[in-house]
Amino acid sequence: MNEQVLRLILMICICITFLAFEEMNLYDYLSRNIYEKKFNKIMNISVIITFISSLYSIWTLNYIFIYVFELVMLKILIVLLIKKEWKRAIYFSIRNAIYVFILYEIYITKYL
């Protein structure tokens, strides 16, 4: 396998891990809230879109999954801001910056 293909698969696996962690946190928060049913459809659609984009990225060997990953993370941030959860939104933004930094380091490194 090509080094670039391995790097892409590694990035997708790490993105899915980060996304699963963040979606579980959001789902846990919304399940304790009475408005959880309103956001349940949005969460299901985002999981389906993420899965399809990851398969498409592996099939065509492009980095479109990273953009979809960031859009899903933006969706989580918007939900937190709508709920006026300022502390959670700040912590989420810090974690998101760390995720982007890790993905950027994987992208620019020449050695796995």
Secondary structure by P-SEA (a helix, b strand, c coil): ccaaaaaaaaaaaaaaaaaaaaaaaaaaaaaaccccccaaaaaaaaaaaaaaaaaaaaaccccaaaaaaaaaaaaaaaaaaaacaaaaaaaaaaaaaaaaaaaaaaaacccc
